[in-house]
Amino acid sequence: MYSDNKQNGRKVGLAFAEEMGDQEIYSIMLSGVKGNIAGEERRVGIMCGVLEARLGITEDEAWELAYQMNDELIGNGYTENTDAKFVIAGQGWGNWNIQDIMADANDLIVKTYGKLNTIFAENDQMLFGGMQAAEGLKEGIYYAVAADGEKKTCDYIKEGKVVAVGENSPEQIAKLAAQTAREVLVDGKDPTSYPDTVTTDAVAVTKENVDEEYENCF
């Protein structure tokens, strides 16, 4: 039982594409651990949302293209969709924390200097590392993060420094777990009637709903 990594990422991508309008997205991706499924779902979700919004295609079509972009990014360290004006010019690995992402983030920011306008991250802590790495090196960067939703990130959204974050609320996950347990143990619902994984509703926290969702930030 956990938050919906794929749909959270997708909703962040949709919100980010709307914020950027027709402007080219020239980005880097800050990722957690190579081969980690949750991280892959989060970043592919972002790609899906951006492609879906910018190309005007169905969600299924966007997922297919997004997984193709992910394969290119993993294999080549670069991927783009010219029709969507969407570039991911590099990928860093940061073990989900601020300190471990700093070196890769700094290198990627220097490498893409002059073109970079977006930093994506798979979780809040690596986003903070990317923001620190960019400080003093590059201004005018848009930020979006596939998951977590710490209060610090939600404060950044209020301040206009971060566009969106996928909601990964421990409180909402705990409430869903308690609700599911009650349905099975008290109400007698068949446990086999549930899917293999049960997830909370996907939410992208943005400037439009940050006040409403702030209580779910942690």
Order of alpha helices (4+ residues) and beta strands (2+ residues): alpha-beta-alpha-alpha-beta-beta-alpha-beta-alpha-beta-alpha-beta-alpha-beta-alpha
